Amino acid sequence: MSNSTTQEMAHRQSLMKLAEKYGVSRASRKYNKSRSYIYFWKLRWDGTIESLACQSRRPHSHPNQHTEAELKLIQNTRRRNPDLGTVELCHHLKGHGYTQRPETMFRVMRKMGIFPPQKPKKTSAKNKIFFKKISE
């Protein structure tokens, strides 16, 4: 969190001081803010202006996050079975204690970069002739 005081923080500070002195209802009428807004900031306010800074809404953890054991299981299984498709691989992993869905496993594998190299696409003879004429 930065140490700079923003205008919003200063505005909230004056709002909190007014609410403390004259009450929440009067402060809400003067500043045109709802009472629930004032009560929300009043819970956070400890008298300092730094306590009125906006805080991150990012969660501290994710309940369905892959564990290190699951990530290692994916890597090892993929290394041993490079020809398995995503769904087949996920089904194989479920037998070893994997609990996530195939879509989630695909996303994690893409992030880890453990896909086999893509095979070159086959082009028809018609396309080869067309590309040959363009390049000439």
CORKAUR-V941573 format. One record per pair of residues at least 12 apart in sequence whose C-alpha atoms are under 7 Angstrom apart, sorted by the first residue. I is the first residue (numbers start at 1). GAP is how many residues later the second one is. Records with the same first field share a line. If there is no record, write none. Layout:
I->GAP + GAP
This chain:
9->40 + 43 + 44
10->39
12->40
13->36
15->12
16->26
24->14
70->28
82->34
86->16 + 20
87->15
90->12
